């Protein structure tokens, strides 16, 4: 196996680095300071996306740095999962960059889902505006009243009635639903069918956020931060009716579609985690060598140099594992890389969390403020250990695969 980037992938990576260096890094802190200074908190109806974001998106699109995640040469960059992985890592150093390049979650996963499974009408109505960066989307899966780590627990329903599908239920941690540009949600819910097995009892439905009965009740803070102007909302679907043609892939196909959606998306998440870890390590070293205590640089006190070494080892190990998972997805599909995908989902957020924690310690009080991006990286790492399948679920899957190799099927 060979993880060396192709000439095409390397060209895109260098152009992304240059764009971030020239256009994003000089303005990022001021951008977020402006958003936080508005101090709207959970009042999501007052959230605004600064005009600078649209200006940067226009520049990125003009330079061909657009939809880099999509393996379609006409609609995106046509890069493989392995080719895109280093680009995702680079954008993970910034909280702005993924959106600037139209490579932000959950839109990337939703776009890949529509690209792969959507009907022509669904693609025209929703995929094209998403690919153009005109709108944003949401994925509504997690529910407040059940253990959502087991998706078969879903209580929300999507019941087909003639040429309509009727949606009822409550979802939360619906990321991006506070964004003023969010226009559509993919709602995953229970569609009972006695003739199908338990993994063909759920459907994914496209729901315009302005449909009657869609009630956004609140935004949920993460460690006190509302993540504006993006947000993570609690949403009530109260007898929402949409055309049955809004079901993606047909009734009962939700789980099958989800597996196709989650493989590449987890590569993106994990590589962005490693980009954040690299940024945190840079900050830790610069801070540790520029401040002195007890007559020595901070990094020359206690075991701080060992922490730097441990961070380097952990990041590089996690990167190799993630690139291996990407390599396997490209060759065998997500189904052929299940163990590796679960492994990186455990490893990468934990590496980011540990490196950021060490960087915060070196920074002292400033490390827990907004003077650096460390608190944002920590929030992301700790949240991602729960989101998209908690650590324990992924470890269980890895163990089950290992046991099956020895003939144990339970």
N, C-alpha and C positions, 0 to 999 in steps of 0.2 A: 504494500500500500504506500501511497505517496501523498503527503499533505502539502507539498509545495504548491503555492498558488499558480494558477495558469497565468499566461501573459495578460489575458483579458481581465482576470480577477485582480491581478496586481495593479493594472492600470487604473481600474476603478478605485481600488484602495488608496493609491497615491493621490488621486484627484479628490477623494473624500477627505483625506488628511489635510490637503492644501486648502480646501474650502473651509473646513472647520478652523484651521489656523488663521485664515484671513478674515472670515466673515462671522464665525460663531464665538470663538474664544474671547475676542475683544468686547463683546456685548452681552455675554451670557449673564454675568452677575447683575448687571444693571437691569436686564430684562426681568429676572426673578425678583429683584428688589422692588421693582415697580409693581409687580403683581401683589407681592406681600404687603406693600405700603397701602394698597387700596383697602385692605383689611375688611373685605366683605365676609370672610369666614364661611360659614355654612349657608349664607344667603346666595345660593347658586344662581338665582334669577338675575342677579346683578353682575355676574362674572362676565368679563370681556377678555378676548384674546388681543394683545397688543398688535398694532398694525405691522410692527417689525417682523412678526412671524410670517405674515403673508408676503412681505417683501423678500425675506430670505428664501421662502419656498419658490417664489418666482425665479430667483437667481439660480437656485439648485436645479430647477426644471430646465431652465435655459441652457445650463451646462451639461444636461443629460444625466444628472445625478438624481434620478427619480425612479421610484418603485424598484429599487435595486434588489429587493428580496424575491421578486416574482420570476420564476424560471420560464418566462415566456418572452422571447426576443422581440415580439411586437408590442406587448403591453408593458413589459418591464425590461430589465437589463439582460434577461436570459442567462443568469448565472445559476450554477448548481448550488445545492445547499452548502457544499464544502467551499466553493468559491465565495459565497456570500458571508460565510462565518467570520473571517477576519474583518470584514466591513462592519458587521454587527458589533464586534468587539470595539472597534474604533468609535462608533457612535455611542457606545455605552459609557464613554468618558464624559458625556454631556447629557443633560436632561432635555435640551432643545433639539439636538441633532436628529434623533429618529423622526420627529415630526417635520423638520425642515426637509428631509429627503423622502417624505411620505412613506416611511418605514416604521411607523409607530404602532405599538399594540394598543387595543386589540384589533385595530384596522387591518394589520397585515394578515392575521389569522382569518379574519372575516373575508378579506379579499381573496385569499387563497381558497377558502371554502367555496365562495361563489364562482370563482374561476374554474374550480374542479367539479363542483356538483350542481351549480345553479343552472336554471333553464335560461334560454335565450332572453325571455322577457325579464327575468330577474336580473340578468347581467346588464341589460339595457337600462333598467330603472335604477339599480343600486350600485352595481359594480363599476360602471363607467364614471359616475360622479365621485366614487371613492378613489378610483385610480387617478382622477384628475385633481384630487385634493380639495374638491369643492365642499364635501360633507365629511362627517365622521360617523362612526358606528359604535355599537355597544354589543356585548355578549351577555345575555341574562341566563345564568345557570344556577348559581348558588342561592340557597334559600335559608331564611333565618330560623325556621322551626324544625329543621332536620339536620342530621349529620351529613353534610354535603360531600364529605370525602367518599361516600358511597352514592354515586349518582342515581342508582336505582331507588333511592329514598325519595326522589322528587314527589312533591305533592301537587305542584302546579299542573294544570291539565290543558291539553290542546285537543278538543273534541271536534271531529268533522261532522258538520250538519249540512247536508246537501252540497251546495257550491261554496260554503263558508266554513271556516274553522273558528271555534269559539275558545278564547283563552281566559283562564282564571288562575290566579295565584300571586304569591308575593316573592320577589327576588331581591337580593341585596348584594353589595359589593359589585355592582354593575359599573365597571370602570369606564370612564369617559362620558357618562350620561349627563354630567354637569356642563360639558363643553357646549358653547353656543352653536357650534356647527354640527352637533350630534343630531341626526335625523332619523336613523333607523336602528332597531335592535333585532338581534337574532335571539329568539325566545325558545329555550329548550324545555320541553314539558312532557308529561305522561299522556300517551295516547293508547288506552287499553285495547288489546286485540287478543281474544282467547285463542286464536289460531297461530299466534306467533310466540317465539321464545322470549325470555325476559330481557334480552338485549335488542329486541325489535319492538319495544313497547313505548318508545319515545320519539318525538319529532322535533325538528328545528323549523321555526316559523319566522318569516320576515315581518316585522311589525313597525310601521311608521310611528315615530314617537308622538305625533300629533293625533293619532287615532283615538276616537272616543273610548274612554275607560282606562287609558294609560295614565296613571297618577304617580308622578315622581314625588315622594313624600319627604325625603331628606337626603343630605349628603353625610357620609360617615367619615369622621376624622381618623387618621392613622397616626397614633401617638400625638394627637392634638393638631395635626396638620390636615387641612381639607384638600390638599393637592389641587388647588385651583390653578387654572381654569379648566381642569380635567375632571376631577371628582370621582367618587365612588358612591353610587346612590342606592337607596332602597326604593323599590318601585312596586306598585300594586297594579296588577292587571285585572280589571273588574269587568267581566263579561265583554271583553274586547273581541270584536268580530272583524276578520279580514278575509279576503278571498282564499279559498282552499289552494289556489295556485301559488300562494305565498309559502307553502310548505316546501322546504328544500329537499329535493330528492324523493319526495313522497312520504306518507305517514309511516312511522316506525323506523325510519332510517337514521335517527339522531345519533345513536352510538357509533354506527359504522362511519358516519361522516366525521364525528368527533375524533376518531382515531386517525383519520387522514389529515385532519386539521392540526392536531397537537404535535406531531413529530417534528416537522420543520420549525414550528413556533417555539418549541422548547430549545432547539439549537439557538435561535435568535435570543431568547431570554438569557440563556446561560452565557453566551458570548458577550452580551451586553454586561452581564455581571462581572465578567473578567476584565472588561474595559474599565468598569468602575473600580475594581480592585487595583488595577494598574495605576489609575489616577490617585487613589488613596495612598498607595505605596509611594508615589512621587511626592505627595504632600507630606507624608510621614518623614521621608528622608530630608526634604528641604527644611522642614520645621526642626527636625532633630539635630541638624547640623548648623542651624542658624541661631539657636538658643542655647545658653549655658546655664548650668546650675552646679553649685559646689566646685566651680573651677573647671568644669568639663562640658563639652557639647552633650546634649541630652542623649544622643545615640551612643555615646561612650560611657554611659552610666548603666549599672545593673545589667540586665540581659537584653537591652534594646537592640544591639547588633544581631543577636540571635533571632529576635523577632523579625528583623528585616530579612534575614536569610530564610527563615521559615515561610515568610510571605512569598518570597521568590519561588521556593520549591513548590508550595501549594498552588500558586497561580499556574505555573508551568505544567504541573501534573494535571490540573483541571482542564487546561487548554488542550493538552494532548488527548485526554479522554473525550472532550467535546468534539474535537476534529475527527476522532475515530468514529464517534456516533454519526457525525455528518457524512463521513465517507460511506458508512454502512447504509444510511438512508438513501444516498444517491444510487447505490448498487442493488439494494434489496428492498427498498421501501421501508416505511415506518414499522411495518409488521416484522421485518427482518432485523430490526434494531431495537426491540422493545427493552431489553435489559440495559443496553447502553444509554438509551434515552432516559430511562428512570434513574440510572446512575448519575448522569450529569445533572439531572434536576435536583438530586440530593447534594451533590458535591459543590456545584458552582455558587449557589446562594450562600452555603455555609462558608466557603472560602471568602466571598465578599464580606460577609458579616464579621469574620475573624480579622481580616486585614483592616477593615474600617474601624473595628473596635480598638485595635492597637494604634491606629492613626489618631483616633480621638484621644486616647490616653496621652500620646506624645503632645498633642495640641493643648491639653488641659481644658480650661474653661471655654476657649474659643472653639474647641472641637464639638461642643454640644450647642453651639449657636448657629446662626445662619451666615456667619462670616466665611465659612468654607462649605463645600457641598457634602461634607461628611455625614451630616444628619440625614440628608436626602438619600445618600447611598445606604445608610443603615436602615432607614425605613423600608427601602426597596428590598434589601436582602432579607430582613426579618419577615416581611409580608410574603415574599415569594416562597419562603419555606412552608407556607400554608396554601397559597394560591396555586391553581393548576395542579392539584394533587399534593397533599402534605407529605413531608419526608417519610412518614411511617408507611403510607400507601405504596410509595415507590420502592421502599426497602422490602415490603411484603412481596411485591411483584418480582423483584430480583431474586429473592429467596425461593419463590415458587418455581421460577425458571431453573434455578440451580438444582433444586430437588428433583425436578422432572428429568434432568439429565441423568440422574441415578435411578430413574424408574419409579420415583414416588409421585403419584398423581394427585394427591390430596393437598 
